[in-house]
Structure formats: C-alpha cells, structure tokens
Amino acid sequence: METIRLIDDLNPPPRLLMGPGPVDVDPRVLKAMSMPMLGQFDPAFTAYMNETMSLYREIFQTNNKWTFLVDGTARAGIETMMVSILEPGDKVLVPMFGRFGHLLVEIAQRCGAKVVTIETEWGSVFDPSQIEEAVRRERPKMVALNQGDTSTTMAQPLKDIGTICHNNDVLLFVDATASIVGMDLPVDDWKIDAVSIGLQKCLAGPPGSAPITFNGRVEEIVSKRKHIEAGIRPDDYTAGSGTRIPSNYFDLSMLMDYWGETRLNHHTEAASMLYAARECARIVLQQGLKESFERHALASESMVAGLQAMGLRLFGDLKNKMPNVTGVFIPEGVPGEKVRSQLLNDFGIEIGTSFGPLHGKIWRIGAMGYNCRKRSILTCLAALEAVLRQNGYKVGSPGAGVDHATKVYRAAGE
Ligand SMILES: Cc1ncc(COP(=O)(O)O)c(C=O)c1O
C-alpha cells in the first residue's frame, strides 16, 4: 500500500519527438483511443473492423481482400507474414541495407528458413539489377525487403522489384513500417505480394498495431497450412495438407477467419488500437495520399536546407534518402550524446542516436506524421543551433539554419 501511495500520477513530460520514430501522436488519434470499449463481435465493432480494412486498402493502394490489423508493434506484422508463409528449409533472400534488414534475417531464421543475403554499404541502396542477379542465382521462395530503413535513412527503390520477383516465381514481402504514407507504395501496381507496417512513423499513431496486406498468392500458401484450434472448430473442419503454422497468435489462416465473413473467434481484438489505426488512416486519406507524400518531401527539403546551412554534413546517398528522416554527421569534437541530452532537458526535443557502424557517428533527425510541419522543423533547428553553439561548434552565420528551412516553406507558399 505504501508503494502505491508513493507512485505519482502518470504525467509524461511534454516532448517534441524529432527522432526516427515514434513521433508525437496526432491528438485526433489520442481522442479516438479514449472511446468506449466494445466486444469484438458487437455489430458496431465488426463494422469498424470492416471500415478499417477498407481504409488500409486505400493506404496500401490495393484491392487485396486480405488487408487487416495484427495486434502488436510493427515486427508483429513481419513475424505474422513470415511464420505463416515460410516452412522450415524454405529459402529467403534478404537484400540488406541497414539494421532492419538484420531484423528480417533474424525473424526468417527463427521460422526455420534458409536465409541468404546480399549487402550494400550503410548509406547506399541496391540497383534493381543486383537484386535480380541474386534472385536468379539463389531461386528463393521469398524476397524480404525494407522499403525504408530508419537506421541508415535510406529508401530502396521498389518499383521494379515486384516484376523481377514475379518473372522468377518468387514472392515479394516488403516491410514499409518506416516509409508508409511518407513515400509512394502502390502495392498492386508494383506487384508486391505482402506488406506489413506500423503506425508510429508517418501515420502519426502510437506503436502497437501492425496493418498488413497480402494477395491471392500468399492466401494460397497459407490456406494449405490451415489449422483451427480445438474448441472452436466447426463440424465440417478439415485441416490443410501443409505443416501447421507454429505460432497461434500470428497464424494468418486463423486471422483470416477472424477478420473475414466467418468471424471465427481468435484473440480479443485490441479495440483501442483499432480505433487508433482507423483514425490514423482517416487523417491521411482526408488530406490525400499524394498530399501526404508531398508534405513529407517538403519537410525533408526544408530540414536538409536548414542543416546544410548550419554547415553540417549529411549522411548517405541523398538521392535515396527517406523524406522523413535525415542522418547528420556529429561534427568533429562535438559530444554527440551531450547534445542530445541538452536538447531533451533544455528544450524537450528528442532526436535519434544510431546503431551498428554508425553508432556515435551520426544523429538521426525525423520530421514525420504529426511533426511533419514547418513549426516542428524550425523549432528543432533553432534548438540544435543553440546547443551546438554551447558545445563549441561554429555554426557559420547565426540563424542560417532556420532562415534556409523557412525559405523552402515560403517558396511552397507556406
Ligand atoms: C523499417 C522498420 N521495420 C521494423 C521496425 C520495428 O518496429 P517495432 O519496433 O514497432 O516492432 C522498425 C522500427 O523502427 C522499422 O523502422
């Protein structure tokens, strides 16, 4: 009892989250999450489920019937796709260009797949011909690829990869967690078989829901592995001929029965997360998908102009930079972690550190979702300039960062 009295009310400090995600959640989404609970078979709730499926078909630019939410953070979506498609010994090709390529490898290996990789230096991406050559050489069942990898701030061009995979009878799975609605991803036009995402980046939502979509090629594989848990099996049930999917929670065949017309019981849907996912999609679609891409591109241009005007050097191949996150080299002699903690403690602003070979070398600064706006970018640049100055860095002409970033918005009429 004593302990309970000593724990304060939940009162998170106000922050401006300008890292690689999560970012500030749109207040409309927070409001949606506070709506009353409903049972998952309440007709009002199943109507919300169906609406959510339609909304995410638009987000993914697909006609795929199977477009729904997996409960869990973004990697729950990756794990669902992989554990349901891959059987032990299946070959998977992962073209890796950052930390999240390693995550795809890790999850595929845990599914018992034989994983082969091709790698490119962090800060670069693949030419489609490199992926094509590896597909022809390795003949995998699946290519698994990130669209954007926040660890390197790079985005892999995907337009031709689906055709390469289809021509070689290979499935293409894309993790677009970091890029969805910040960059174009026409799933059907680009012949992508399966995609998974999260809410916590350009969709301006909280982590905890993983929207997915997949086509008939995936459905066929999964249906052969169909297994319904004892206790809810219908009388006419016959199990699929393939191996049972080794996860109950992430079993796509059972999730399809849950989200489809059958409405067969499975988990208790995370209703508040569904409300959040539904509102995230509504916000973007009310504005327009194209407008969302343009808003993120403009934010990127403004952020890049501001940082460069401060004399800072940017990381990676800027032609393939994700619009929503920018890598900045920590200038020689400047204490990277001290700058981050001063930004947090003096200004309430979070920017990102980095992993692996980039650890201690770059900061990652995001401008996405709710913070993909002039005010957040200018505030972040002004604070960064002050903190850099306090740590002995010569910023060049004072105020240049904010001025150049503002100029980009002014030119766009804002
Ligand atoms: C490209 C990418 N994939 C997957 C993930 C993992 O997402 P989560 O932490 O929500 O499981 C992230 C998180 O930053 C990501 O950027």
The ligand as an ORCA input file, in Angstrom:
! r2SCAN-3c Opt
* xyz 0 1
  C      11.795     -0.380    -41.045
  C      11.358     -0.857    -39.698
  N      10.922     -2.125    -39.576
  C      10.534     -2.608    -38.396
  C      10.575     -1.850    -37.262
  C      10.188     -2.484    -35.955
  O       9.069     -1.915    -35.456
  P       8.533     -2.162    -33.971
  O       9.571     -1.589    -33.069
  O       7.267     -1.370    -33.975
  O       8.299     -3.608    -33.774
  C      11.001     -0.512    -37.331
  C      11.057      0.337    -36.134
  O      11.606      1.400    -36.095
  C      11.413     -0.010    -38.595
  O      11.854      1.249    -38.734
*
